[in-house]
Amino acid sequence: MTIWSLRSLPKYRSELLRCLSILGAALRRREFIISLGGAVVSFPLAARAQQPKPVIGFLRPTRAGDAGHLVAAVRQGLRESGYPSDKVAIEARWADGRQERLPKLAAELVALPVAAIVGSVEAALAAKAATTSIPIVFVTGADPVVAGLVTSISRPGGNITGVSFFDIPVVGKRLALLRELAPQAETIAVLQHTNFSEYQTESREIETAARAIGQKIVTFKVGSEAEVDEAFSTVAKSGAGALLVGAGAFLSSRRSQLVGLAALHAIPASYFERGFVDAGGLISYGASQADAYRRAGIYVARILKGEKPGDLPVELPTKYDLVINLKTAKALGLTVPPALIARADDVIQ
């Protein structure tokens, strides 16, 4: 048997060594490219896996138990826009009825930081003072221009926009509907929160509407939870035959208390939002606050996708709902006129 080696083939030795060197270099280069390619592919996948989901701040002057349904409404809007709970987190802060705590709570959300902040008019004003870069989406029952949130409805500008369920223009209609439902009431009491940003405007609207229909009214002002109980006792003693509850986050947060006191004192009461009627209240007329928060969630989703809040016009209410609770009317000994039932958007049996 003949054994061949490079040493025995001097003629081809140099050429073979060169070929082997080229082949080895090519193999090493191929391994390097494969390794590098794997790193290029795996790096963005790992980065995406580690990227935290955006956090949305939620700020309210009320207690958590009073507005949990509004957080759920924001989540609904986010979910409808492609951001279910596993794709976005909500960090909530509550002032528990102490409005002076809002600036500190807003600063906490800014420091986290959050991708956007959703809040009521008071909360949005605190957030606006705390940041000029984090997007703010407000939900308000007040006029956002008068409240100082924006200078223009169509072009809010800056880092803020929002949704309004502004109901002050229809407060006169609410008074007229209550009088129609409780015609025996010679005097109608009005309950208002003095710290509501639209308190003065609301007062003027109610007084103008009362004069127009010849209705006598007496106003009771509250600023705390304890004063609500005291006000109802005074309303009952005043001889008022019905009660018109004013707007604002504070009175909205006292929903169960207000409905319970109205039932306890057997006073027909009108509210600005259907949540009161769902809780056992008699009648409401106004835009849906929960739907406004749902639409705020949709706005947050649009901002997360790249739109600028200042380019998104403030959404105004387009529909006001009349809701009547017939069970409550019966308990109060009231007969609801068929014409009023026919005009209602919803009737609770």
Order of alpha helices (4+ residues) and beta strands (2+ residues): alpha-beta-alpha-beta-alpha-beta-alpha-beta-beta-alpha-beta-alpha-beta-alpha-beta-alpha-alpha-beta-alpha-beta-alpha-beta-alpha-alpha-beta
